[in-house]
Amino acid sequence: MRKDELKNIIKILNCLKRAESGWLWYREISRRTKIHHKTVSRLISKYLSMFLDEQTIPPFNIRMVRLKPGTDIRGVVRFLNVKEKLNQIGVHKESYT
């Protein structure tokens, strides 16, 4: 994971934390964090999907997300750092998820 990706992930997590368990759609997260909406979508699907609740609104297929209750931002960042180190030494994804 690159340094800029980690900064953007932290911005997204802080934005969702400030929403106070409210649902936000990707474009709103993008607007609040000043990150492109496709980048927000990519980072959420690649790194954050297990820490978020997601729902889709049917007529328009808008994906809404919020932090799962009890999710700690520091814990998420710590988990991502450990996951990255495991990937560097060659431990397969199936072993720890």
Secondary structure, DSSP 8 states (H G I E B T S, - for coil): --HHHHHHHHHHHHHHHHTTT--EEHHHHHHHHT--HHHHHHHIIIIIGGGEEEEEETTTTEEEEEE-TT--HHHHHHHHHHHHHHHHHT--GGGT-
